[in-house]
Amino acid sequence: MSEILITGGLGAIGAPLTEMLEERGHDVWVADLPWNEREQYYKCDVSEFRQIERIIEQHDFEYVYHLAAEFGRKNGEDFYETMWESNAIGTKNMLRLQAEHDFRMIFSSSSEVYGDYDDLMEESVPLEKGPRQLNDYAISKWVNEQQILNAADRHGNETVRVRFFNTYGPGEKFSEYRSVVCKFCYHALHDNPYHVYENHHRSFTYVRDTVRTLANIVDNFKPREVYNIAGEEYYGIKELSDMILDYLGKDDDKVEYRGTEEHNTLNKRASVEKAKRDLDHEARVSLEEGIPKTIEWMRDYYDINE
């Protein structure tokens, strides 16, 4: 089994990934920003080179999952300084250390790199079609991917890139910068008003399905490859909201329908053929199944007894 580091290992994807890799027998260390009681844990800001360097130098990691990043379009606008430091400089730090210490890296990119592309999103699209990324967060993720490709050419770095498509589920704590599923579930549970952009459509991925495919990468690591990790079903954002309200037995009197959101991709529909072929990717949990699981986790976490 392998010694593995997960940056951002306390996050909504990082925490269950840590658990799954440990269940498979790997020796997993976590680096993240909050204080944590976990034994194999480092408090670390990846945008600070010496902090992450100290960790890498103390181990002989075979794989590093680089998940640490600032997440979300609005977050990237409101806190752009932190976003660029964490996403761009943090990834550059990892690539410098990778070139020196020769670990293999799995990098978490985003469906946002597909920008204004409005057809089936195959992995080759960003390089071949050159869509325009529509916000700073999207641009930062594409910058990261470009840095990774350059490091492979110049230094022989071995990295796999993965592009997440709307991963959601238990463990994702609410903020206005989180996923649309998280926000809708939270607001509907608390009878808060929220808005829905009716003209947008998305592929959604239950977190356990995302994490299983991520964990499989170490068993079939192909340097320079890039994979979409997504569900194969495709929903309108209004359908998502309706599904949540139906499960809760509530009407939509607190929902504002707005049509189209500026600076956001209209439709995100992923091709997952490569991930199915190489990583045994399987979307086992449908949105209809995943919504209740997410809501019930939120009821427990936020102590809502209705």
C-alpha positions as a Markdown table, in Angstrom:
| # | Residue | x | y | z |
|---|---|---|---|---|
| 1 | Met | 0.0 | 0.0 | 0.0 |
| 2 | Ser | 1.0 | 3.6 | -0.5 |
| 3 | Glu | 1.9 | 6.6 | 1.7 |
| 4 | Ile | -0.4 | 9.4 | 0.5 |
| 5 | Leu | -0.9 | 13.1 | 1.3 |
| 6 | Ile | -4.2 | 14.8 | 0.8 |
| 7 | Thr | -4.1 | 18.6 | 0.8 |
| 8 | Gly | -7.5 | 20.0 | 1.7 |
| 9 | Gly | -8.2 | 16.6 | 3.4 |
| 10 | Leu | -10.8 | 18.0 | 5.8 |
| 11 | Gly | -13.0 | 19.3 | 3.1 |
| 12 | Ala | -16.3 | 17.9 | 1.7 |
| 13 | Ile | -14.4 | 15.7 | -0.8 |
| 14 | Gly | -11.1 | 15.4 | 1.1 |
| 15 | Ala | -12.6 | 13.9 | 4.3 |
| 16 | Pro | -14.5 | 11.0 | 2.8 |
| 17 | Leu | -11.6 | 10.4 | 0.4 |
| 18 | Thr | -9.2 | 10.1 | 3.4 |
| 19 | Glu | -11.6 | 7.6 | 5.0 |
| 20 | Met | -11.9 | 5.5 | 1.8 |
| 21 | Leu | -8.2 | 5.4 | 1.1 |
| 22 | Glu | -7.5 | 4.3 | 4.7 |
| 23 | Glu | -10.2 | 1.6 | 4.4 |
| 24 | Arg | -8.2 | 0.3 | 1.4 |
| 25 | Gly | -5.1 | 0.1 | 3.5 |
| 26 | His | -3.2 | 3.2 | 2.5 |
| 27 | Asp | -1.2 | 5.3 | 4.9 |
| 28 | Val | -2.9 | 8.7 | 4.6 |
| 29 | Trp | -1.7 | 12.1 | 5.9 |
| 30 | Val | -3.8 | 15.2 | 5.7 |
| 31 | Ala | -2.8 | 18.9 | 5.3 |
| 32 | Asp | -5.4 | 21.6 | 5.8 |
| 33 | Leu | -6.0 | 25.0 | 7.4 |
| 34 | Pro | -8.2 | 24.4 | 10.5 |
| 35 | Trp | -6.8 | 22.9 | 13.7 |
| 36 | Asn | -7.7 | 19.2 | 13.9 |
| 37 | Glu | -7.2 | 16.4 | 16.4 |
| 38 | Arg | -6.4 | 13.8 | 13.7 |
| 39 | Glu | -3.1 | 12.1 | 14.5 |
| 40 | Gln | -1.7 | 12.1 | 11.0 |
| 41 | Tyr | -2.5 | 15.8 | 10.3 |
| 42 | Tyr | -0.6 | 18.9 | 9.5 |
| 43 | Lys | -2.0 | 22.5 | 9.8 |
| 44 | Cys | -0.8 | 24.0 | 6.5 |
| 45 | Asp | -1.5 | 26.8 | 4.0 |
| 46 | Val | -0.4 | 25.4 | 0.6 |
| 47 | Ser | 0.2 | 29.0 | -0.6 |
| 48 | Glu | 3.0 | 29.3 | 1.9 |
| 49 | Phe | 5.9 | 27.3 | 0.3 |
| 50 | Arg | 7.8 | 26.6 | 3.5 |
| 51 | Gln | 4.8 | 25.2 | 5.3 |
| 52 | Ile | 4.1 | 22.6 | 2.6 |
| 53 | Glu | 7.8 | 22.0 | 1.9 |
| 54 | Arg | 8.3 | 21.0 | 5.6 |
| 55 | Ile | 5.6 | 18.3 | 5.2 |
| 56 | Ile | 6.9 | 16.9 | 2.0 |
| 57 | Glu | 10.5 | 16.7 | 3.3 |
| 58 | Gln | 9.4 | 14.6 | 6.3 |
| 59 | His | 7.9 | 11.8 | 4.2 |
| 60 | Asp | 8.3 | 9.8 | 1.1 |
| 61 | Phe | 4.9 | 10.2 | -0.4 |
| 62 | Glu | 4.1 | 8.1 | -3.5 |
| 63 | Tyr | 0.9 | 10.1 | -4.2 |
| 64 | Val | -0.4 | 13.5 | -3.3 |
| 65 | Tyr | -4.0 | 14.4 | -3.9 |
| 66 | His | -4.0 | 18.2 | -4.2 |
| 67 | Leu | -7.5 | 19.2 | -3.3 |
| 68 | Ala | -6.7 | 22.4 | -1.3 |
| 69 | Ala | -8.2 | 25.4 | -3.0 |
| 70 | Glu | -10.6 | 28.2 | -2.6 |
| 71 | Phe | -13.9 | 27.1 | -4.1 |
| 72 | Gly | -16.6 | 28.8 | -6.0 |
| 73 | Arg | -17.3 | 31.6 | -8.5 |
| 74 | Lys | -18.7 | 34.2 | -6.0 |
| 75 | Asn | -16.0 | 33.3 | -3.5 |
| 76 | Gly | -13.4 | 34.0 | -6.2 |
| 77 | Glu | -14.8 | 37.4 | -6.8 |
| 78 | Asp | -15.4 | 38.5 | -3.2 |
| 79 | Phe | -12.0 | 37.1 | -1.9 |
| 80 | Tyr | -10.0 | 37.1 | -5.1 |
| 81 | Glu | -6.6 | 37.7 | -3.3 |
| 82 | Thr | -7.0 | 34.6 | -1.2 |
| 83 | Met | -8.4 | 32.6 | -4.2 |
| 84 | Trp | -5.4 | 33.4 | -6.5 |
| 85 | Glu | -2.9 | 32.8 | -3.7 |
| 86 | Ser | -4.4 | 29.4 | -2.7 |
| 87 | Asn | -5.3 | 28.2 | -6.2 |
| 88 | Ala | -2.5 | 29.5 | -8.5 |
| 89 | Ile | 0.5 | 29.9 | -6.1 |
| 90 | Gly | -0.5 | 26.9 | -4.0 |
| 91 | Thr | -0.5 | 24.7 | -7.1 |
| 92 | Lys | 2.8 | 26.2 | -8.2 |
| 93 | Asn | 4.3 | 25.3 | -4.9 |
| 94 | Met | 3.1 | 21.7 | -5.2 |
| 95 | Leu | 4.6 | 21.5 | -8.7 |
| 96 | Arg | 8.0 | 22.8 | -7.5 |
| 97 | Leu | 8.0 | 20.2 | -4.7 |
| 98 | Gln | 6.8 | 17.5 | -7.1 |
| 99 | Ala | 9.7 | 18.1 | -9.5 |
| 100 | Glu | 12.2 | 17.8 | -6.5 |
| 101 | His | 10.6 | 14.9 | -4.7 |
| 102 | Asp | 9.1 | 12.9 | -7.6 |
| 103 | Phe | 5.7 | 12.0 | -6.1 |
| 104 | Arg | 2.7 | 11.4 | -8.4 |
| 105 | Met | 0.0 | 14.0 | -8.1 |
| 106 | Ile | -3.8 | 14.0 | -8.6 |
| 107 | Phe | -5.1 | 17.5 | -9.1 |
| 108 | Ser | -8.7 | 18.6 | -8.5 |
| 109 | Ser | -9.8 | 20.9 | -11.3 |
| 110 | Ser | -13.4 | 21.9 | -12.1 |
| 111 | Ser | -16.1 | 21.7 | -14.7 |
| 112 | Glu | -15.8 | 25.5 | -14.7 |
| 113 | Val | -12.8 | 25.2 | -17.1 |
| 114 | Tyr | -15.3 | 24.4 | -19.9 |
| 115 | Gly | -16.6 | 28.0 | -19.6 |
| 116 | Asp | -19.1 | 29.1 | -22.3 |
| 117 | Tyr | -18.9 | 25.8 | -24.2 |
| 118 | Asp | -22.5 | 24.6 | -24.7 |
| 119 | Asp | -22.2 | 21.0 | -26.0 |
| 120 | Leu | -21.2 | 17.7 | -24.5 |
| 121 | Met | -18.1 | 18.4 | -22.4 |
| 122 | Glu | -15.4 | 15.9 | -23.4 |
| 123 | Glu | -12.0 | 16.3 | -21.8 |
| 124 | Ser | -10.3 | 17.5 | -25.0 |
| 125 | Val | -12.6 | 20.5 | -25.3 |
| 126 | Pro | -10.6 | 23.2 | -23.4 |
| 127 | Leu | -7.4 | 22.7 | -25.4 |
| 128 | Glu | -9.0 | 22.0 | -28.8 |
| 129 | Lys | -12.0 | 24.4 | -28.7 |
| 130 | Gly | -10.6 | 27.2 | -26.4 |
| 131 | Pro | -13.8 | 28.2 | -24.6 |
| 132 | Arg | -13.8 | 31.4 | -22.6 |
| 133 | Gln | -13.8 | 30.9 | -18.9 |
| 134 | Leu | -16.5 | 33.1 | -17.4 |
| 135 | Asn | -15.2 | 34.0 | -13.9 |
| 136 | Asp | -12.0 | 34.2 | -11.9 |
| 137 | Tyr | -12.5 | 30.9 | -10.2 |
| 138 | Ala | -12.8 | 29.2 | -13.6 |
| 139 | Ile | -9.7 | 31.0 | -14.9 |
| 140 | Ser | -7.7 | 30.0 | -11.8 |
| 141 | Lys | -8.5 | 26.3 | -12.4 |
| 142 | Trp | -7.5 | 26.6 | -16.1 |
| 143 | Val | -4.3 | 28.4 | -15.0 |
| 144 | Asn | -3.6 | 25.4 | -12.7 |
| 145 | Glu | -4.1 | 23.0 | -15.5 |
| 146 | Gln | -1.7 | 24.9 | -17.7 |
| 147 | Gln | 0.9 | 25.0 | -15.0 |
| 148 | Ile | 0.6 | 21.2 | -14.6 |
| 149 | Leu | 1.0 | 20.6 | -18.4 |
| 150 | Asn | 4.1 | 22.9 | -18.4 |
| 151 | Ala | 5.6 | 21.1 | -15.4 |
| 152 | Ala | 5.1 | 17.8 | -17.2 |
| 153 | Asp | 6.9 | 19.1 | -20.3 |
| 154 | Arg | 9.8 | 20.8 | -18.5 |
| 155 | His | 10.4 | 18.6 | -15.5 |
| 156 | Gly | 8.6 | 15.3 | -16.2 |
| 157 | Asn | 6.1 | 15.7 | -13.4 |
| 158 | Glu | 3.5 | 13.0 | -13.4 |
| 159 | Thr | 0.0 | 14.3 | -12.7 |
| 160 | Val | -3.6 | 13.3 | -13.4 |
| 161 | Arg | -6.2 | 16.1 | -13.5 |
| 162 | Val | -9.8 | 15.5 | -12.6 |
| 163 | Arg | -12.7 | 17.8 | -13.3 |
| 164 | Phe | -15.5 | 17.7 | -10.8 |
| 165 | Phe | -19.1 | 18.3 | -11.9 |
| 166 | Asn | -21.3 | 19.6 | -9.1 |
| 167 | Thr | -20.3 | 17.1 | -6.4 |
| 168 | Tyr | -22.7 | 17.3 | -3.5 |
| 169 | Gly | -23.9 | 15.3 | -0.5 |
| 170 | Pro | -23.4 | 14.7 | 3.2 |
| 171 | Gly | -20.5 | 16.5 | 4.8 |
| 172 | Glu | -20.8 | 19.7 | 2.8 |
| 173 | Lys | -21.5 | 22.5 | 5.3 |
| 174 | Phe | -23.5 | 25.5 | 4.3 |
| 175 | Ser | -22.2 | 28.8 | 3.1 |
| 176 | Glu | -23.4 | 31.1 | 0.3 |
| 177 | Tyr | -20.2 | 30.0 | -1.6 |
| 178 | Arg | -21.0 | 26.3 | -1.6 |
| 179 | Ser | -22.7 | 24.1 | -4.2 |
| 180 | Val | -26.2 | 24.8 | -5.5 |
| 181 | Val | -27.5 | 21.5 | -3.9 |
| 182 | Cys | -26.1 | 22.5 | -0.5 |
| 183 | Lys | -27.5 | 26.0 | -0.7 |
| 184 | Phe | -31.0 | 24.9 | -1.8 |
| 185 | Cys | -31.2 | 22.1 | 0.8 |
| 186 | Tyr | -30.1 | 24.4 | 3.6 |
| 187 | His | -32.5 | 27.3 | 2.6 |
| 188 | Ala | -35.5 | 25.0 | 2.1 |
| 189 | Leu | -34.9 | 23.3 | 5.4 |
| 190 | His | -34.8 | 26.6 | 7.2 |
| 191 | Asp | -37.7 | 28.2 | 5.2 |
| 192 | Asn | -35.3 | 30.9 | 3.9 |
| 193 | Pro | -36.0 | 32.6 | 0.6 |
| 194 | Tyr | -33.7 | 31.6 | -2.3 |
| 195 | His | -33.5 | 32.2 | -6.0 |
| 196 | Val | -33.4 | 29.8 | -8.9 |
| 197 | Tyr | -31.9 | 30.4 | -12.4 |
| 198 | Glu | -34.4 | 28.5 | -14.5 |
| 199 | Asn | -32.4 | 28.4 | -17.8 |
| 200 | His | -29.4 | 26.5 | -16.4 |
| 201 | His | -28.8 | 22.7 | -16.5 |
| 202 | Arg | -26.2 | 20.6 | -14.7 |
| 203 | Ser | -24.7 | 17.1 | -14.3 |
| 204 | Phe | -24.6 | 16.3 | -10.5 |
| 205 | Thr | -22.4 | 13.8 | -8.7 |
| 206 | Tyr | -23.0 | 12.3 | -5.3 |
| 207 | Val | -20.0 | 12.6 | -3.1 |
| 208 | Arg | -19.5 | 8.9 | -2.5 |
| 209 | Asp | -19.4 | 8.3 | -6.3 |
| 210 | Thr | -16.8 | 11.1 | -6.8 |
| 211 | Val | -14.6 | 9.8 | -3.9 |
| 212 | Arg | -14.7 | 6.2 | -5.1 |
| 213 | Thr | -13.5 | 7.2 | -8.6 |
| 214 | Leu | -10.8 | 9.4 | -7.1 |
| 215 | Ala | -9.5 | 6.6 | -4.9 |
| 216 | Asn | -9.3 | 4.3 | -7.9 |
| 217 | Ile | -6.7 | 6.6 | -9.6 |
| 218 | Val | -3.8 | 5.2 | -7.5 |
| 219 | Asp | -4.6 | 1.7 | -8.9 |
| 220 | Asn | -4.5 | 2.8 | -12.6 |
| 221 | Phe | -2.4 | 6.0 | -12.6 |
| 222 | Lys | -1.9 | 7.4 | -16.2 |
| 223 | Pro | 0.4 | 10.5 | -16.2 |
| 224 | Arg | -0.9 | 13.5 | -18.1 |
| 225 | Glu | -4.5 | 12.1 | -18.3 |
| 226 | Val | -7.5 | 14.3 | -17.5 |
| 227 | Tyr | -10.9 | 12.9 | -16.4 |
| 228 | Asn | -14.4 | 14.3 | -15.9 |
| 229 | Ile | -16.0 | 12.9 | -12.8 |
| 230 | Ala | -19.8 | 13.4 | -13.1 |
| 231 | Gly | -23.2 | 11.8 | -12.9 |
| 232 | Glu | -24.7 | 10.7 | -16.2 |
| 233 | Glu | -28.1 | 12.3 | -15.6 |
| 234 | Tyr | -28.8 | 15.9 | -16.6 |
| 235 | Tyr | -31.2 | 18.2 | -14.7 |
| 236 | Gly | -32.5 | 21.7 | -14.9 |
| 237 | Ile | -31.8 | 23.8 | -11.8 |
| 238 | Lys | -35.5 | 24.3 | -11.3 |
| 239 | Glu | -35.9 | 20.5 | -11.4 |
| 240 | Leu | -33.3 | 20.3 | -8.6 |
| 241 | Ser | -35.2 | 22.9 | -6.5 |
| 242 | Asp | -38.6 | 21.1 | -7.1 |
| 243 | Met | -37.1 | 17.8 | -6.0 |
| 244 | Ile | -35.9 | 19.3 | -2.7 |
| 245 | Leu | -39.2 | 21.0 | -2.0 |
| 246 | Asp | -41.2 | 17.9 | -2.9 |
| 247 | Tyr | -39.1 | 15.8 | -0.5 |
| 248 | Leu | -39.7 | 18.3 | 2.3 |
| 249 | Gly | -43.4 | 18.7 | 1.5 |
| 250 | Lys | -43.0 | 22.4 | 0.9 |
| 251 | Asp | -44.2 | 24.8 | -1.8 |
| 252 | Asp | -42.1 | 27.3 | -3.7 |
| 253 | Asp | -43.6 | 30.5 | -2.3 |
| 254 | Lys | -40.2 | 31.6 | -1.1 |
| 255 | Val | -38.4 | 30.8 | -4.3 |
| 256 | Glu | -37.6 | 33.6 | -6.8 |
| 257 | Tyr | -37.2 | 32.5 | -10.4 |
| 258 | Arg | -34.6 | 34.6 | -12.3 |
| 259 | Gly | -34.0 | 33.0 | -15.7 |
| 260 | Thr | -30.3 | 33.3 | -16.6 |
| 261 | Glu | -27.3 | 34.1 | -14.4 |
| 262 | Glu | -24.6 | 36.2 | -16.0 |
| 263 | His | -21.0 | 35.0 | -16.0 |
| 264 | Asn | -22.1 | 31.4 | -15.5 |
| 265 | Thr | -22.2 | 28.5 | -18.0 |
| 266 | Leu | -25.8 | 27.7 | -19.1 |
| 267 | Asn | -25.4 | 24.0 | -19.5 |
| 268 | Lys | -22.9 | 21.5 | -18.1 |
| 269 | Arg | -23.2 | 18.0 | -19.5 |
| 270 | Ala | -20.2 | 15.8 | -19.0 |
| 271 | Ser | -18.8 | 12.9 | -21.0 |
| 272 | Val | -17.5 | 10.3 | -18.5 |
| 273 | Glu | -16.4 | 7.6 | -20.9 |
| 274 | Lys | -12.8 | 7.9 | -20.1 |
| 275 | Ala | -13.4 | 7.7 | -16.3 |
| 276 | Lys | -15.5 | 4.7 | -16.8 |
| 277 | Arg | -12.9 | 3.0 | -19.0 |
| 278 | Asp | -9.8 | 3.8 | -16.8 |
| 279 | Leu | -11.1 | 4.4 | -13.3 |
| 280 | Asp | -14.2 | 2.2 | -13.1 |
| 281 | His | -16.3 | 5.3 | -12.6 |
| 282 | Glu | -19.9 | 4.6 | -11.7 |
| 283 | Ala | -22.6 | 7.0 | -10.8 |
| 284 | Arg | -24.5 | 4.7 | -8.4 |
| 285 | Val | -26.5 | 7.3 | -6.5 |
| 286 | Ser | -29.1 | 9.3 | -8.5 |
| 287 | Leu | -30.1 | 12.8 | -7.7 |
| 288 | Glu | -33.5 | 11.5 | -6.5 |
| 289 | Glu | -31.6 | 9.2 | -4.0 |
| 290 | Gly | -28.9 | 11.7 | -3.1 |
| 291 | Ile | -31.1 | 14.6 | -2.2 |
| 292 | Pro | -32.8 | 12.8 | 0.7 |
| 293 | Lys | -29.4 | 11.6 | 2.0 |
| 294 | Thr | -28.1 | 15.1 | 1.9 |
| 295 | Ile | -31.2 | 16.6 | 3.6 |
| 296 | Glu | -31.2 | 14.0 | 6.4 |
| 297 | Trp | -27.5 | 14.6 | 7.1 |
| 298 | Met | -28.3 | 18.4 | 7.3 |
| 299 | Arg | -31.2 | 17.8 | 9.7 |
| 300 | Asp | -28.8 | 16.0 | 12.0 |
| 301 | Tyr | -25.9 | 18.4 | 11.6 |
| 302 | Tyr | -28.0 | 21.5 | 12.1 |
| 303 | Asp | -30.2 | 19.8 | 14.7 |
| 304 | Ile | -33.5 | 20.4 | 12.8 |
| 305 | Asn | -36.2 | 18.1 | 14.2 |
| 306 | Glu | -39.2 | 19.1 | 12.0 |
